[in-house]
Amino acid sequence: MLRERDINKVRYMVVCVSEFANRFNIDDREAFNYLKKHRAIKFLLDNYEIEHTLSLDDAIEDMLIVSRKNGGYMQ
């Protein structure tokens, strides 16, 4: 059974991926695959304690920075 903290992480990840998809006009699956491939999902999980206190715009910017450093192309 998932703990409340884990459920909150999952919810946060879903929101971040969805907002990323909306910003770039792509579907959620494409956004998730892109973010996973370019290590932004791992970044968000590893830095959840800090990232979830920031605005979604800041989180998206952080995901973009991490993605670009790992071969991503979205601006």
N, C-alpha and C positions, 0 to 999 in steps of 0.2 A: 504494500500500500504506500502511495506517495505521501510524503510529509507536506505540510502547508508551504514550507519554503520551496520545495521542489515544484509544487503546483504554480507558485508565483513566478518561478524562473521560466517555466513552460509558457505561461501566459505572456510574460514579458517578451520572450523570443517570438511568439506568434505575432504580437503587436509590432515589434520591430521589423520583422520580415514583411508583414502586410504594408506597413508605412513605406518601407523601402520600395516595394513593388508599386505602390501608388505613385511615389515620386518619379519613378522611371517608366511608368506606364507599361509595366510588364505583369504577368500573372504571378501569383504567390509561389507556385512551384518553381518557375524560372528564377525568381528572386532568391529562394532558398538554395537552389543548386548553385547559383552564382556566388552567394555569400559563403556557402560551405566550401566550394572549390578554392576560393581566395582567402580562406581562413578567418573570415569575419564572424562566423557563428562561434567558432572556438574562442575568439577574442571576447565576444559578449559573454559567453559562459564563464570564462576565466576571470572576467572583470565585472561580473554581475553586481557585486556589492557597491561598486562606484557607479557603473553605467546606469543602473536603474534609478539613481537619484538625479540624473541629468534629464534635460528635455529630450523628446523624441528627435527633434532636429539635430541636437548635439550627438545623439546616439547614431543617427544616420550618417552624419559627417565622420564620426569615428569609424563606422563600418566602411565608408568610402576610402578613408586613409589606409586602413588595414588592407582592404582589397587591392588598392593600387600598389601598395608595397609588395603584394604577392601576385602580381601579374594581371590584376583587374584593369578594365578599360573604361568603366563608366565614370562620367564626370558629373 
